[in-house]
Amino acid sequence: MILDGTKMMKTCYKDSRSHSGESGQLYIYEDADGAKYLVKHKPLDVANEYVAHRLAMLLGVPTSDAVLILENGKFAVGIAFEEDFQRVNMDDFFGTETSEDDDLDMGYPLDSRVQVAKVKYSDDDPHLAEAMNYLAFRHIVVMDDNPQVAFAHGNLISFDYADAFNLTEEMFASLMNDNRSALGNAVGLFKSHLKIDKGYWDSIELLRRPNTNFLLNAYLDPVMNFPDIDFNSLFDELNQAFSRTVVDFYGCCLQLVNMEIEKMIKEEPKA
């Protein structure tokens, strides 16, 4: 859905940390029905945020919806504004998975050993599954920066995909100018960072949790949903907002993701 920004009310916005961040000045746009959107205007942010949020929604990864907004001949991205949005630190979801080595006991009494701190969320907490959904999705869209999560409408949601797809401002500007050689370079860089097959173990290591079917299934949900998703609606709107080469870039990235997932499925050990 593409909204008409000229018919929306606008106010400046600063996040809970009271600064605008790398995306520049953010705004809250409100339409005639009272729906609010957090709006970004930088072209790279617009493309990445729209594609990633729409892709997450299609895959069932908890996040906010996103729309394109057209205003005075330029496009912005509007991310559904969550009134109960509460930023949380990913550290809250870290566990204390350790391995004990009896050879290191050295005969000391058990009560003298270092006590393990109590974790905030148990190993089977539903929010931990949402965190794993998010970590799987980060590998799909190639996010290397610090995880960004928050609570909203009872779920742990992911947000801030401005740095997705391993794109730089310079690369994106070239894609916007329909530079086909830049397309090959950008797709190659994305491919070099695409490691969905190893992502589960990276996520387990990050979360410091035991390897369980509960977490494996949470990781595999968005991954295995991917080949069955119809992305036509996403690309229909991208075509209206961006150059052919930009649209081709995202199309190539999604094809590479699909190929990697198909390879994972073929290599899965038979029971």
Buried (B, 14 or more C-beta within 10 A) or exposed (E): EBBEBEEBEEEEBEEEEEEEEEBEEBBBBBBEEEBBBBBBBBBBBBBBBBBBBBBBBBBEBBBBBBBBBBBEEEBBBBBBBBEEBEEBEBEEBBBEBEEEEEEEEEEEEEEEEEEEEEBBBEBEBEBBBBBBBBBBBBBBBBBEEEBBBBBBEEBBBBBBBBBBBBBEEEBBEBBBEEBEEBBEEBBEBBBEEBEBBEBBEEBBEBBEBEEEEBBBEBBBBBBBBBEEBEBEEBBEBBEEBBBEBBBBBBBBBBEBBBEBBEEBEEEEEEE
